[in-house]
C-alpha cells in the first residue's frame, strides 16, 4: 500500500516511489506514469483524471514489468514484504510529537531582545532537549546532494536529532516535512497568487501550531478595496496584530518593505517594535517594525534576516527562524496587552460592521438604505470641518455603493485609569461640545466611554467618534439609546442636551469635587445641568483647585 504522500500529480503525470510502509523505508526506484485525461481500468471502465484514485494508480503501475521486478526482488524493500524484526523495532518507537510541540510552545519566555540581537536569536540552533526527534531513514529522506535542492546533515542538525526510540513524525508530517520537501517552487514569472501556497506552507502553517491562540488573517480584497491598509498576512494574538507580512511576486515593481510602513500606524506602546516580513517570490525577509520617534510618523522597518525558499537547506533554516520568532511574538504580547476590539477582524454591532485596520477604522453599514446613511455621514463630517470642531475623528474616504466609510485616526479604546487621565478626557470632550453647540447646534447624542478614544501620538488627548446618532435642531426622538448613558431629553422630539457618564465607579481615590461635578452632569433635571461652555469653565477650575491642594 502507499501513503498519501507517495504520489503527486503534475500535468496529468503521476510520480511515485515504491515504498514499504511496514519497514518505514523507501527505495530509490522512481517511476513516471503518464495517466492522461482519461484512464481505462482493468474492467474497461473510463476514469476521468480528476477521479483518479490510489487503487487506479497501483493498477496502472503494476502493468509495468519493471515495477513487478522491483516488487518481486527480495533485495529491494517491497510493498508487502514481511520484516518482523524491523516491525517490532518500529512499534517500540514512542511517538512524542505532542510533547515536542508542547516544549516548543512553552519555551522559556524571553524578555524583549534588542533589535541588534534579533538576527543571532532567530538563527540560534535549538538546544538538544527541544530538537525534533526523527529516525535515520527520515534524516536520509530530508538530505539531498542535488545541486538545486542541496541539503546536508549539518543543515538538518539545527532543527532535528536522530533517535531510535522517539519520533515526532506525526507533527513533522503536519508542519515540518512539507515545506522542506516541496521542491516545486513557482517559476520566476509566477503571479503573486501562485506563491501564496508556498508562503503559507513555510510561514503561516508552522506559526499556527506554535502559537495556538493566534488567529491568522489574509487580505482577500486587496485589489478591490477602496483603501487598502490591511496586511497581506497577519497573526493576531489577544486582538493585537504582532506579526504581519507584505507579499509580492518576483516580477512585481512594488516595494513590499515600504508598504509595511505605509499601511502601519504605531499603536503598540510600550513595546519597542513588532515583527513582520516582506517577500519577492521565494525571497523572504524578516523585519522589526519599530516605534516611530514621534506621533503618527511612519515606523522604521529594519531588516533582520533573509531566506531564499528556492533552496531546501534555506527552508530548513527558515523553519528554525519561525520557531525562534514565535518566542519573541509571545514575549511581545504581555507587554502590549489585550485590546477590546481585534485588529483586522470584523466586529458586528447591530446594523454595522467595524474593522480596526492598519491606519484607521473601516465602518460598513449592513442594512437599510446604506447609500443614504453614508451620505448623511458625509454631510455631517463636512459640517464638523466647517465648524472646526476639535478632538473628533475624521472621514478619509467612502464608497456609497458598498456602504463603507474609512475614518481616522486610529486610537486606543480605553477608559481613564486615574484622576489625571479623567481630567484630560473630560476637558477634550467638553472642548468639542462647546464648538458643536455654538451656532447651528449639532448634538452627538451618544457620548459614552466606548465613543471617547485616546490618541496614540499624544496620550493626554482624547477624541469623539461614532456620529451615527448625531443630529441638529429640530430633531426626532432617539428611542434606541439607553437611559443609563444618555440625557433624558434625547427621548423627546426637538431636544437639546448631552451627558457624559461618571467615572467614579472604576477610578479609586477620586476627588469629591469631581464626583459632585459628575452628578451635576448626570442630573435628570436639564435646568440644573450646565451648558458645555459653563461645564468646561467649571471643570477647569476644579482641576486647578485640586492641583493646588496637591502641591500644599
C-alpha positions as CSV (number, residue, x, y, z in Angstrom):
1,X,0.0,0.0,0.0
2,X,1.0,3.6,-0.4
3,X,1.0,6.6,2.0
4,X,-0.9,9.7,0.8
5,X,2.4,11.5,0.2
6,X,3.7,8.7,-2.0
7,X,2.4,10.2,-5.2
8,X,1.8,13.7,-6.6
9,X,0.1,15.0,-9.8
10,X,1.7,17.3,-12.2
11,X,0.3,17.9,-15.7
12,X,-1.6,14.6,-15.6
13,X,1.6,12.7,-14.8
14,X,1.9,10.8,-11.5
15,X,5.4,10.4,-10.0
16,X,5.8,7.7,-7.4
17,X,8.4,5.7,-5.4
18,X,7.8,2.1,-4.4
19,X,7.6,2.4,-0.6
20,X,7.5,-0.2,2.1
21,X,5.3,1.3,4.9
22,X,5.9,-1.8,7.1
23,X,9.6,-1.2,7.0
24,X,9.4,2.5,7.1
25,X,11.9,2.6,4.2
26,X,11.8,4.0,0.7
27,X,13.7,2.7,-2.4
28,X,15.5,4.9,-4.9
29,X,13.3,3.5,-7.7
30,X,11.1,6.2,-9.0
31,X,8.6,5.7,-11.9
32,X,7.0,8.3,-14.1
33,X,3.5,7.2,-15.0
34,X,1.5,9.1,-17.7
35,X,-2.2,9.0,-16.8
36,X,-3.7,11.2,-19.5
37,X,-7.1,12.9,-19.3
38,X,-8.9,9.6,-19.2
39,X,-7.7,6.3,-17.8
40,X,-9.2,2.9,-18.7
41,X,-9.0,0.5,-15.8
42,X,-8.8,-3.3,-15.9
43,X,-12.6,-3.5,-16.0
44,X,-12.6,-1.4,-19.2
45,X,-14.2,1.5,-17.4
46,X,-13.1,5.0,-18.3
47,X,-11.9,7.1,-15.3
48,X,-11.5,10.9,-15.6
49,X,-8.2,12.3,-14.4
50,X,-9.8,14.2,-11.5
51,X,-11.4,11.0,-10.4
52,X,-8.2,9.0,-10.5
53,X,-7.6,7.1,-7.2
54,X,-4.7,5.3,-5.5
55,X,-6.1,1.9,-6.5
56,X,-6.2,3.1,-10.1
57,X,-2.6,4.2,-9.8
58,X,-1.5,0.9,-8.4
59,X,-3.4,-0.9,-11.1
60,X,-1.6,1.1,-13.8
61,X,1.8,0.8,-12.0
62,X,1.6,-3.0,-11.8
63,X,1.2,-3.2,-15.6
64,X,4.8,-2.3,-15.9
65,X,7.4,-5.1,-15.9
66,X,10.0,-3.0,-14.2
67,X,7.7,-2.4,-11.3
68,X,6.8,-6.1,-10.9
69,X,10.5,-6.9,-10.9
70,X,11.2,-4.4,-8.1
71,X,8.3,-5.7,-6.1
72,X,9.4,-9.3,-6.5
73,X,13.1,-8.7,-5.9
74,X,13.8,-9.8,-2.3
75,X,16.8,-7.4,-2.0
76,X,14.5,-4.4,-2.6
77,X,12.0,-3.1,0.0
78,X,8.7,-4.4,-1.3
79,X,5.2,-3.2,-0.9
80,X,4.1,-6.2,1.2
81,X,7.5,-7.6,2.3
82,X,7.4,-9.1,5.8
83,X,10.0,-7.7,8.2
84,X,9.2,-8.9,11.7
85,X,12.4,-7.6,13.5
86,X,12.1,-4.2,12.0
87,X,8.4,-4.2,12.5
88,X,8.9,-4.9,16.2
89,X,11.5,-2.2,16.3
90,X,9.2,0.3,14.7
91,X,6.5,-0.5,17.2
92,X,8.9,0.2,20.0
93,X,9.4,3.8,18.9
94,X,7.5,6.2,21.1
95,X,5.5,9.0,19.4
96,X,6.5,12.1,21.2
97,X,5.2,14.6,18.7
98,X,2.7,16.2,21.1
99,X,5.4,16.5,23.8
100,X,7.8,18.1,21.3
101,X,5.2,20.6,20.2
102,X,4.4,21.5,23.9
103,X,8.1,22.1,24.6
104,X,8.4,24.4,21.6
105,X,5.3,26.3,22.7
106,X,6.3,26.5,26.3
107,X,10.0,27.5,25.8
108,X,11.3,29.9,28.5
109,X,9.6,33.3,27.9
110,X,12.1,35.9,26.7
111,X,12.4,39.5,27.7
112,X,12.1,41.5,24.6
113,X,15.5,41.4,22.9
114,X,17.3,44.4,21.4
115,X,16.9,44.9,17.7
116,X,20.6,44.4,17.1
117,X,20.4,40.8,18.6
118,X,17.4,39.6,16.6
119,X,19.4,38.1,13.8
120,X,21.5,36.0,16.1
121,X,18.5,35.0,18.1
122,X,16.5,33.9,15.0
123,X,19.4,31.8,13.8
124,X,20.1,30.2,17.1
125,X,20.3,26.4,16.9
126,X,17.7,24.6,19.1
127,X,19.0,23.0,22.3
128,X,19.2,19.2,22.2
129,X,16.3,18.7,24.5
130,X,13.9,20.5,22.2
131,X,15.2,19.4,18.9
132,X,12.7,17.4,16.9
133,X,13.4,13.6,17.1
134,X,13.2,11.7,13.8
135,X,14.5,8.4,12.5
136,X,17.7,7.9,10.5
137,X,15.5,7.0,7.5
138,X,13.7,10.3,7.8
139,X,17.0,12.2,8.0
140,X,18.2,10.4,4.9
141,X,15.0,11.4,3.1
142,X,15.4,15.0,4.0
143,X,19.1,15.2,2.9
144,X,19.8,15.9,-0.8
145,X,23.0,16.0,-2.8
146,X,21.2,17.5,-5.8
147,X,22.7,20.9,-6.5
148,X,19.3,22.6,-7.0
149,X,17.9,21.2,-3.7
150,X,21.2,20.7,-1.7
151,X,20.6,19.9,1.9
152,X,23.3,18.4,4.2
153,X,23.3,16.7,7.6
154,X,24.7,19.8,9.1
155,X,21.8,21.8,7.7
156,X,19.4,19.5,9.3
157,X,21.1,19.3,12.7
158,X,20.0,22.8,13.7
159,X,16.4,21.5,13.8
160,X,16.5,17.7,14.2
161,X,18.1,15.0,16.2
162,X,18.3,11.3,15.2
163,X,16.6,8.9,17.6
164,X,15.9,5.1,17.6
165,X,13.4,5.3,20.4
166,X,11.5,8.6,19.9
167,X,9.7,10.0,16.9
168,X,7.8,13.2,16.1
169,X,6.8,12.0,12.7
170,X,3.1,12.9,13.0
171,X,3.9,16.5,14.0
172,X,6.6,16.7,11.2
173,X,4.2,15.5,8.6
174,X,1.7,18.2,9.5
175,X,4.0,21.1,9.9
176,X,7.7,20.4,9.0
177,X,8.3,17.9,6.2
178,X,6.0,19.5,3.7
179,X,7.8,22.9,3.4
180,X,11.2,21.1,3.4
181,X,10.5,18.5,0.8
182,X,8.3,20.7,-1.5
183,X,11.0,21.5,-4.1
184,X,8.4,22.6,-6.7
185,X,8.7,26.4,-6.4
186,X,6.6,28.6,-8.7
187,X,8.5,30.0,-11.7
188,X,10.2,33.4,-11.5
189,X,7.5,34.8,-13.7
190,X,4.8,33.4,-11.5
191,X,1.9,35.6,-10.2
192,X,1.6,36.7,-6.6
193,X,-1.3,34.3,-6.2
194,X,0.8,31.3,-7.3
195,X,3.2,31.9,-4.4
196,X,0.6,32.1,-1.7
197,X,0.7,28.4,-1.1
198,X,4.5,28.5,-0.7
199,X,4.3,31.4,1.8
200,X,1.5,29.8,3.8
201,X,3.3,26.5,3.9
202,X,6.6,28.0,5.0
203,X,5.3,30.8,7.3
204,X,1.7,30.5,8.4
205,X,1.2,26.8,9.0
206,X,4.0,26.3,11.5
207,X,3.2,29.6,13.3
208,X,-0.3,28.4,13.9
209,X,1.0,25.3,15.6
210,X,3.5,27.2,17.7
211,X,1.0,30.0,18.7
212,X,-2.3,28.0,19.0
213,X,-4.1,31.1,20.5
214,X,-3.2,33.2,17.5
215,X,-5.6,33.9,14.6
216,X,-4.4,34.2,11.0
217,X,-5.9,36.7,8.6
218,X,-5.3,37.2,4.8
219,X,-6.2,40.2,2.8
220,X,-8.6,38.7,0.3
221,X,-9.9,42.0,-1.0
222,X,-6.6,43.8,-1.7
223,X,-7.4,44.5,-5.3
224,X,-11.0,45.7,-4.7
225,X,-10.8,47.7,-1.5
226,X,-11.4,51.5,-1.5
227,X,-8.5,51.9,0.8
228,X,-6.1,49.0,1.2
229,X,-4.4,49.3,4.6
230,X,-4.7,45.6,5.6
231,X,-1.5,43.5,5.5
232,X,-1.4,40.6,3.1
233,X,-1.0,38.3,6.1
234,X,-1.3,38.9,9.8
235,X,-1.2,36.9,13.0
236,X,-3.4,38.3,15.7
237,X,-2.9,37.4,19.4
238,X,-5.2,38.8,22.1
239,X,-6.7,41.1,19.4
240,X,-3.3,42.6,18.6
241,X,-1.5,42.0,15.2
242,X,2.0,41.2,16.4
243,X,3.3,39.8,13.1
244,X,2.3,40.8,9.6
245,X,3.6,40.4,6.1
246,X,3.5,42.1,2.7
247,X,4.0,39.8,-0.3
248,X,4.9,40.4,-4.0
249,X,5.7,38.2,-6.9
250,X,9.3,38.2,-8.2
251,X,8.4,40.4,-11.2
252,X,6.5,43.0,-9.2
253,X,7.8,46.6,-9.3
254,X,6.1,47.4,-6.0
255,X,8.1,47.7,-2.8
256,X,6.6,45.5,0.0
257,X,9.0,46.8,2.6
258,X,7.7,50.3,2.2
259,X,4.2,49.0,2.2
260,X,4.8,47.6,5.7
261,X,5.4,51.1,6.9
262,X,2.8,52.9,4.8
263,X,0.0,50.6,6.0
264,X,1.0,50.9,9.6
265,X,0.0,53.2,12.4
266,X,2.0,52.7,15.6
267,X,-0.4,51.6,18.4
268,X,1.8,49.2,20.3
269,X,3.4,51.1,23.2
270,X,5.3,50.3,25.4
271,X,6.8,47.6,23.0
272,X,9.8,48.9,21.0
273,X,8.8,47.0,17.9
274,X,6.6,44.3,16.4
275,X,7.6,41.8,13.9
276,X,6.9,41.1,10.2
277,X,8.2,40.1,6.8
278,X,8.1,41.0,3.2
279,X,8.6,38.8,0.1
280,X,9.6,39.0,-3.5
281,X,8.6,35.5,-4.6
282,X,10.7,33.0,-2.7
283,X,12.8,35.7,-1.1
284,X,11.5,36.2,2.5
285,X,13.0,38.9,4.7
286,X,12.0,39.1,8.4
287,X,11.8,42.6,9.8
288,X,11.3,44.6,13.0
289,X,8.7,47.3,12.6
290,X,9.9,49.9,15.1
291,X,8.2,52.5,17.2
292,X,8.4,55.9,15.4
293,X,10.3,58.7,17.1
294,X,7.1,60.8,17.4
295,X,3.4,61.0,16.8
296,X,1.8,59.3,13.8
297,X,5.0,59.1,11.8
298,X,5.6,56.1,9.5
299,X,7.5,53.5,11.6
300,X,11.0,52.4,10.6
301,X,11.2,48.9,9.1
302,X,14.5,47.2,9.9
303,X,15.7,44.1,8.1
304,X,16.7,41.1,10.3
305,X,17.5,38.1,8.2
306,X,16.6,36.8,4.7
307,X,15.7,33.3,3.4
308,X,15.5,32.1,-0.1
309,X,12.8,29.4,-0.2
310,X,14.0,28.1,-3.5
311,X,16.6,26.0,-1.7
312,X,15.9,23.1,0.7
313,X,18.7,24.0,3.1
314,X,17.4,27.5,3.4
315,X,13.9,26.3,4.0
316,X,15.2,24.2,7.0
317,X,16.9,27.3,8.3
318,X,13.8,29.3,7.7
319,X,11.7,26.9,9.8
320,X,14.2,27.3,12.6
321,X,13.7,31.1,12.4
322,X,9.9,30.7,12.5
323,X,10.3,28.6,15.7
324,X,12.6,31.2,17.3
325,X,10.4,34.1,16.1
326,X,7.4,32.6,17.9
327,X,9.2,33.1,21.2
328,X,9.6,36.8,20.5
329,X,6.0,37.1,19.5
330,X,5.0,35.5,22.8
331,X,7.3,37.9,24.6
332,X,5.7,41.0,23.0
333,X,2.1,40.0,23.7
334,X,2.0,40.7,27.5
335,X,4.0,43.9,27.1
336,X,1.4,45.3,24.7
337,X,-1.6,43.7,26.4
338,X,-5.0,42.8,25.1
339,X,-7.3,45.1,23.0
340,X,-11.0,45.4,23.3
341,X,-11.6,45.3,19.5
342,X,-9.4,43.0,17.4
343,X,-7.3,44.4,14.6
344,X,-8.2,43.4,11.1
345,X,-11.1,41.2,12.2
346,X,-14.7,42.5,11.5
347,X,-16.8,43.1,14.6
348,X,-20.6,43.2,14.1
349,X,-22.6,45.7,16.1
350,X,-26.3,46.0,15.4
351,X,-26.6,47.1,11.8
352,X,-23.0,47.8,11.0
353,X,-19.6,46.2,10.8
354,X,-16.4,47.7,12.4
355,X,-12.9,46.8,11.5
356,X,-9.7,48.2,13.0
357,X,-7.2,48.5,10.2
358,X,-3.6,49.5,9.7
359,X,-4.0,53.3,9.8
360,X,-7.7,53.8,10.7
361,X,-11.1,52.3,11.0
362,X,-13.5,50.9,8.4
363,X,-17.2,51.1,9.1
364,X,-19.7,49.3,6.8
365,X,-23.4,49.6,7.0
366,X,-25.2,46.3,6.5
367,X,-28.9,47.0,6.4
368,X,-31.4,49.7,5.4
369,X,-30.7,52.3,2.8
370,X,-26.9,52.1,3.1
371,X,-26.2,54.8,0.5
372,X,-28.4,57.3,2.3
373,X,-26.7,56.5,5.6
374,X,-23.3,57.1,4.1
375,X,-24.4,60.3,2.5
376,X,-25.8,61.5,5.8
377,X,-22.4,60.9,7.5
378,X,-20.6,62.6,4.7
379,X,-22.8,65.7,5.1
380,X,-22.3,65.7,8.9
381,X,-18.5,65.5,8.7
382,X,-18.5,68.4,6.2
383,X,-20.3,70.5,8.8
384,X,-17.9,69.4,11.5
385,X,-15.0,70.5,9.4
386,X,-16.6,73.9,8.6
387,X,-17.3,74.4,12.3
388,X,-13.7,73.4,13.1
389,X,-14.7,71.1,15.9
390,X,-11.6,70.0,17.9
391,X,-11.0,66.5,19.3
392,X,-13.0,64.4,16.9
393,X,-12.2,61.8,14.3
394,X,-12.2,62.5,10.5
395,X,-13.8,61.0,7.4
396,X,-11.0,60.0,5.0
397,X,-12.9,58.3,2.2
398,X,-16.2,56.5,1.5
399,X,-17.9,54.2,-1.0
400,X,-21.7,54.6,-1.1
401,X,-22.3,51.6,-3.2
402,X,-20.8,49.2,-0.6
403,X,-22.0,51.3,2.4
404,X,-18.5,51.8,3.7
405,X,-16.6,54.7,5.2
406,X,-12.9,55.0,6.3
407,X,-12.2,57.0,9.4
408,X,-9.0,58.2,11.2
409,X,-7.1,58.5,13.4
410,X,-6.9,55.0,14.9
411,X,-6.7,55.4,18.7
412,X,-6.9,53.3,21.8
413,X,-10.3,52.4,23.2
414,X,-9.7,52.6,27.0
415,X,-11.2,54.4,29.9
416,X,-9.2,56.8,32.1
417,X,-7.2,54.9,34.7
418,X,-6.7,57.7,37.2
419,X,-7.8,61.2,38.1
420,X,-5.3,62.9,35.8
421,X,-6.5,60.9,32.7
422,X,-10.1,61.7,33.7
423,X,-9.3,65.5,33.7
424,X,-7.7,65.2,30.2
425,X,-10.6,63.1,28.7
426,X,-13.4,65.3,30.1
427,X,-11.8,68.5,29.1
428,X,-11.2,67.2,25.5
429,X,-14.9,66.2,25.2
430,X,-16.2,69.5,26.6
431,X,-13.9,71.4,24.2
432,X,-15.6,69.6,21.3
433,X,-19.1,70.2,22.7
434,X,-18.5,73.9,23.1
435,X,-17.9,74.3,19.4
436,X,-20.6,71.7,18.5
437,X,-23.3,73.6,20.4
438,X,-22.2,77.1,19.3
439,X,-24.3,78.4,16.3
440,X,-26.2,75.8,14.2
441,X,-26.1,73.3,17.1
442,X,-25.0,69.8,16.4
443,X,-25.7,67.1,19.1
444,X,-23.6,64.0,19.2
445,X,-26.2,62.2,21.4
446,X,-24.2,59.1,22.1
447,X,-21.4,60.3,24.3
448,X,-20.1,57.4,26.4
449,X,-16.7,55.9,27.1
450,X,-16.9,53.5,24.2
451,X,-17.0,56.6,21.9
452,X,-14.2,58.5,23.6
453,X,-10.9,57.4,22.3
454,X,-7.3,58.2,23.4
455,X,-4.8,59.3,20.9
456,X,-1.6,57.4,20.4
457,X,0.6,60.3,19.4
458,X,-0.4,62.3,22.5
459,X,-1.9,60.2,25.3
460,X,-3.2,63.4,27.0
461,X,-5.5,63.9,24.1
462,X,-8.9,62.2,23.6
463,X,-11.4,62.4,20.7
464,X,-15.0,61.7,20.0
465,X,-16.1,59.0,17.5
466,X,-19.3,57.4,16.2
467,X,-21.5,60.2,14.8
468,X,-24.3,57.9,13.5
469,X,-26.8,59.3,16.0
470,X,-25.7,62.9,15.7
471,X,-28.4,65.4,14.8
472,X,-29.2,69.1,14.5
473,X,-32.2,71.1,15.7
474,X,-35.1,70.4,15.2
475,X,-34.8,66.6,15.6
476,X,-36.7,63.4,16.3
477,X,-36.5,61.1,19.3
478,X,-33.7,58.5,19.8
479,X,-35.6,55.7,21.4
480,X,-32.8,53.1,20.6
481,X,-30.4,54.8,23.1
482,X,-30.2,53.8,26.7
483,X,-31.5,55.8,29.6
484,X,-28.4,54.9,31.7
485,X,-25.9,56.7,29.5
486,X,-27.9,59.4,27.8
487,X,-29.7,62.6,28.7
488,X,-33.5,62.2,29.2
489,X,-34.2,64.9,26.6
490,X,-33.0,62.6,23.7
491,X,-36.2,60.6,24.2
492,X,-38.3,63.6,23.2
493,X,-38.7,65.5,20.0
494,X,-36.7,68.6,19.3
495,X,-34.4,68.1,22.2
496,X,-31.1,69.5,23.2
497,X,-28.5,68.2,25.7
498,X,-25.7,65.6,26.1
499,X,-24.4,63.7,29.1
500,X,-21.0,62.2,30.0
501,X,-21.2,59.1,32.2
502,X,-19.5,59.5,35.5
503,X,-16.2,57.7,36.0
504,X,-16.3,57.3,39.8
505,X,-17.3,53.7,39.5
506,X,-13.9,52.5,38.4
507,X,-11.4,55.2,39.5
508,X,-10.3,55.0,43.1
509,X,-9.3,58.0,45.2
510,X,-11.4,60.3,43.0
511,X,-11.8,63.8,44.4
512,X,-15.2,64.5,45.9
513,X,-15.3,67.7,43.8
514,X,-15.1,65.6,40.6
515,X,-17.8,63.2,41.9
516,X,-20.1,66.2,42.6
517,X,-19.4,67.7,39.2
518,X,-20.2,64.3,37.6
519,X,-23.5,64.1,39.5
520,X,-24.3,67.6,38.2
521,X,-23.8,66.5,34.6
522,X,-25.9,63.4,35.2
523,X,-28.8,65.4,36.6
524,X,-32.2,64.3,35.4
525,X,-33.3,68.0,35.6
526,X,-31.9,69.7,32.4
527,X,-32.2,73.1,34.1
528,X,-29.6,72.1,36.6
529,X,-27.1,70.8,34.0
530,X,-24.6,73.4,32.8
531,X,-24.0,74.1,29.2
532,X,-20.9,72.7,27.6
533,X,-19.2,76.1,27.9
534,X,-20.1,76.6,31.5
535,X,-19.2,73.0,32.3
536,X,-15.7,73.4,30.7
537,X,-15.0,76.5,32.7
538,X,-16.2,74.9,35.9
539,X,-14.2,71.7,35.4
540,X,-11.0,73.6,34.7
541,X,-11.5,75.5,37.9
542,X,-12.0,72.2,39.8
543,X,-8.8,70.8,38.2
544,X,-6.8,73.9,39.1
545,X,-8.0,73.8,42.7
546,X,-7.3,70.1,43.1
547,X,-3.8,70.5,41.8
548,X,-3.1,73.5,44.1
549,X,-4.3,71.3,47.1
550,X,-1.9,68.5,46.0
551,X,1.0,71.0,45.9
552,X,0.4,72.1,49.5
